Amino acid sequence: MFSHVFGRRDKKRRMTVRDQRVEESIPQPISDDADTFICRCAHQEHADDSAFLNGLLSSFVPNPPRGPFLSAFLHAQGRVLYDVFVYTRDAGGHPAYFLEYDSRVASSSSDVPGLLGYLKRHVLRSNVRVRDATEEHDVWAAWGNEPIASWDGLRRWNVAQSGAIEPQWDKQNQWPWGTEDEVIRDRRAVGMGLRRLVKKGDRRECAHIALSPVNCTRRPLMRVAQEAVNHDEASEEDYTLHRIMHGVPEGSLDIPPMQAFPMDSNLDMMGGLDFRKGCYVGQELTVRTYHTGVIRKRILPVMLSRFSPNASSNPSPTPVPTSFTPGTDIRASLTHPPARVAQRDLAGLESC
């Protein structure tokens, strides 16, 4: 469960530069000891990398690729290992994939495999080459730009009897996450914006360059440069508050590896699960829950505020490091024995 304060949405356009899952404001240098968050799954000649990923990821991997998408790696027992963004790129006439993930997962528990080793262990005879590309790329997140509204509108849902919820994408079977290489429409929730994969260091070279929209069609880097000019700078706390206010769990703090189930973590609602694809690791329990089970838990954003008779009914949230330790049980102070506690604070911010 999230802990944060709701408020009026800032109508300014905002952008944050994320060193993968660790966000930084634009002027700050990239940390030399940043965690490894991206690995590249690039195929060799006649490689079967789409089929390889399709057997591991919880969402369908089309061949040939149609564009980037959200997905997850599951344990054989159906629990989440990693939530990932999958970016596509044309590598010399052949598709290549970049996976953005939280590398803190492997360091948080000895039972959780590192993703790079996990992929290599499943290669077997597949004609696939997997390598670490962390030192080559950064990830940017941008939101609040008016043109995004053209594709980021109200949602329709398919709701199963078990409580599983799938987004019903519209517009005549268009790829919902966008079709541009290295750019993904973040459709985990309405208003999340865009994410861009750029070469490491490019942001420092291009952040001060103003480019017209006409000249922003050749490379994603050019579009990032334009957004760096047209958007307000944002901090790590700004992005975290933006994400939590939209009810979007992300990474190992919100989705504990080897503990959380994908539907409990809203991966179905965010479009990261495909209940109709063929076999993949973790499919059995996931599909069985969809057809015959009952989903009893969800991650939800909540508002915690100090009581005051003069408090504003619509406060403006201010990012302040939370006083809650992630994973803290939230218990009411009652004079009689409380009911079973099912709430848990995962991560959040509070207003000052």
RAGI-V976566 format. One record per residue. N is the residue number from 1. PHI is phi in whole degrees, -180 to 180 (999 if undefined). OMEGA is omega as a letter, one per 40 degrees, with the letter a starting at -180 (NA if undefined). NEAR is the number of other ideal C-beta (glycine too) atoms within 8 Angstrom. Layout:
BEGIN
N/PHI/OMEGA/NEAR, N/PHI/OMEGA/NEAR
END
This chain:
BEGIN
1/999/i/10, 2/-79/i/15, 3/-126/i/14, 4/-162/a/15, 5/-112/i/11, 6/-77/i/8, 7/-167/i/10, 8/-67/i/5, 9/-73/i/6, 10/-69/a/6, 11/-83/i/4, 12/-71/i/6, 13/-78/a/11, 14/-130/i/13, 15/-145/i/15, 16/-131/i/16, 17/-98/a/12, 18/-114/i/14, 19/-78/a/13, 20/59/a/13, 21/-91/i/15, 22/-105/a/11, 23/-83/i/14, 24/-140/i/12, 25/-76/a/11, 26/-58/a/10, 27/-72/a/4, 28/-76/i/6, 29/-72/i/4, 30/-74/i/10, 31/-69/i/8, 32/-75/a/4, 33/-111/a/3, 34/-64/i/11, 35/-66/i/9, 36/-85/a/9, 37/-119/a/14, 38/-125/i/15, 39/-127/a/15, 40/-109/i/12, 41/-109/a/15, 42/-108/a/11, 43/-91/i/14, 44/-93/a/8, 45/-64/a/6, 46/61/a/5, 47/-75/a/11, 48/-118/a/10, 49/-69/i/15, 50/-64/i/12, 51/-65/i/10, 52/-61/i/13, 53/-68/a/12, 54/-64/i/13, 55/-83/a/9, 56/-117/a/10, 57/-89/a/12, 58/-82/i/15, 59/-118/a/13, 60/-70/i/6, 61/-109/a/12, 62/-70/i/7, 63/-134/e/7, 64/-75/a/6, 65/-61/i/10, 66/-102/a/6, 67/155/a/11, 68/-73/a/12, 69/-168/i/11, 70/-95/i/16, 71/-159/i/13, 72/-156/i/16, 73/-99/a/14, 74/-111/i/15, 75/-74/a/10, 76/-59/i/6, 77/-88/i/6, 78/91/i/12, 79/-86/a/12, 80/-78/i/16, 81/-97/a/14, 82/-143/i/11, 83/-93/a/15, 84/-137/i/12, 85/-103/i/13, 86/-109/i/15, 87/-102/i/14, 88/-111/i/13, 89/-155/i/10, 90/-85/a/9, 91/-109/i/9, 92/64/i/4, 93/90/i/4, 94/-123/a/9, 95/-73/i/12, 96/-133/a/13, 97/-126/i/14, 98/-118/a/16, 99/-113/i/13, 100/-97/a/14, 101/-149/a/14, 102/-93/a/11, 103/-75/i/13, 104/-66/a/10, 105/-57/a/15, 106/-65/a/10, 107/-80/a/5, 108/-79/a/8, 109/-156/i/8, 110/-71/a/3, 111/-83/a/4, 112/-99/a/11, 113/-75/i/8, 114/-65/a/8, 115/-65/a/15, 116/-61/i/10, 117/-67/i/8, 118/-62/i/11, 119/-67/a/12, 120/-64/i/8, 121/-67/a/7, 122/-97/a/10, 123/-63/a/10, 124/51/a/4, 125/-98/i/4, 126/-66/i/11, 127/-85/a/10, 128/-134/i/12, 129/-115/a/8, 130/-118/i/11, 131/-147/i/7, 132/-81/i/9, 133/-118/a/10, 134/-60/a/12, 135/-77/a/5, 136/-110/a/6, 137/-139/i/11, 138/-123/i/15, 139/-122/i/16, 140/-109/i/14, 141/-124/i/15, 142/-133/i/15, 143/-148/i/14, 144/90/a/11, 145/-86/a/12, 146/-58/a/5, 147/-59/i/5, 148/-62/a/12, 149/-62/a/7, 150/-66/i/5, 151/-120/a/8, 152/-106/a/10, 153/-105/i/6, 154/-65/a/4, 155/-106/i/7, 156/-117/a/7, 157/-132/i/9, 158/-106/a/8, 159/-113/i/7, 160/-83/i/11, 161/-63/i/3, 162/-74/a/11, 163/104/i/10, 164/-67/a/13, 165/-127/i/10, 166/-118/i/13, 167/-68/i/13, 168/-101/a/8, 169/-72/a/8, 170/-116/i/5, 171/60/i/6, 172/53/i/4, 173/64/i/4, 174/-69/i/6, 175/-66/a/8, 176/-68/a/9, 177/-94/a/11, 178/93/a/11, 179/-117/a/5, 180/-85/i/7, 181/-60/i/9, 182/66/i/12, 183/-133/a/14, 184/-128/i/14, 185/-78/a/11, 186/-78/a/10, 187/-105/i/12, 188/-63/i/9, 189/-157/i/9, 190/-63/i/8, 191/98/a/8, 192/-74/i/13, 193/96/a/11, 194/-123/i/12, 195/-130/a/14, 196/-132/i/14, 197/-96/a/13, 198/-130/i/14, 199/-68/a/8, 200/-61/i/9, 201/94/a/8, 202/-63/a/11, 203/-65/a/13, 204/-71/a/7, 205/-83/a/6, 206/-114/a/12, 207/-64/a/10, 208/-97/a/5, 209/-92/i/8, 210/-100/a/6, 211/-120/i/10, 212/-77/i/6, 213/-56/a/6, 214/-64/a/5, 215/-89/a/8, 216/-107/a/11, 217/-115/a/5, 218/-91/a/5, 219/-140/i/5, 220/-56/i/12, 221/-58/a/10, 222/-64/i/13, 223/-69/i/11, 224/-63/i/14, 225/-61/i/14, 226/-63/a/12, 227/-68/i/12, 228/-63/i/14, 229/-83/a/11, 230/-88/a/7, 231/-111/i/13, 232/-72/i/7, 233/-69/a/9, 234/-135/a/12, 235/-99/i/10, 236/-60/a/10, 237/-67/i/10, 238/-60/a/11, 239/-64/a/13, 240/-61/i/12, 241/-63/i/12, 242/-57/a/12, 243/-68/a/10, 244/-69/i/14, 245/-63/i/12, 246/-94/i/12, 247/69/a/11, 248/-109/i/11, 249/-76/a/12, 250/-159/i/9, 251/78/a/11, 252/-73/i/10, 253/-72/a/8, 254/-85/a/11, 255/-122/a/13, 256/-59/a/8, 257/-65/i/14, 258/67/i/10, 259/-123/a/5, 260/-82/i/10, 261/-91/a/10, 262/-61/a/16, 263/-72/i/14, 264/-61/a/10, 265/-98/i/13, 266/67/i/12, 267/-66/i/15, 268/-69/i/12, 269/-64/a/9, 270/-84/i/12, 271/90/a/14, 272/-99/i/12, 273/-127/i/14, 274/-123/a/7, 275/-85/a/11, 276/-120/a/3, 277/-79/a/9, 278/-74/a/4, 279/-67/i/4, 280/-155/a/12, 281/-64/a/9, 282/90/a/15, 283/-68/a/11, 284/-57/a/7, 285/-68/a/10, 286/-62/a/15, 287/-71/i/9, 288/-64/i/9, 289/-63/a/14, 290/-61/a/11, 291/-90/a/8, 292/-126/a/5, 293/-94/i/8, 294/-135/i/5, 295/-87/a/11, 296/-106/a/4, 297/-133/i/6, 298/-144/i/6, 299/-88/a/12, 300/-131/i/7, 301/-79/i/10, 302/-131/i/8, 303/-113/i/7, 304/-115/a/7, 305/-140/i/8, 306/-74/a/4, 307/-72/i/5, 308/-154/a/5, 309/-64/a/4, 310/-103/a/3, 311/-68/i/9, 312/-68/i/4, 313/-76/a/4, 314/-139/a/6, 315/-69/i/11, 316/-92/a/7, 317/-71/i/12, 318/-123/a/6, 319/-64/i/9, 320/-139/i/9, 321/-52/a/5, 322/-70/i/9, 323/-88/i/4, 324/-87/i/9, 325/-80/i/5, 326/-53/a/8, 327/92/a/7, 328/-73/i/8, 329/-71/i/7, 330/-102/a/10, 331/-123/i/6, 332/-81/i/5, 333/-87/a/3, 334/-125/i/6, 335/-85/i/2, 336/-106/a/4, 337/-58/a/3, 338/-76/i/8, 339/-72/a/3, 340/-59/a/4, 341/-88/a/8, 342/-117/a/5, 343/-99/i/7, 344/-148/i/9, 345/-81/a/15, 346/-89/a/13, 347/-164/i/11, 348/178/i/11, 349/-130/i/15, 350/-130/i/12, 351/-87/i/11, 352/-90/NA/4
END
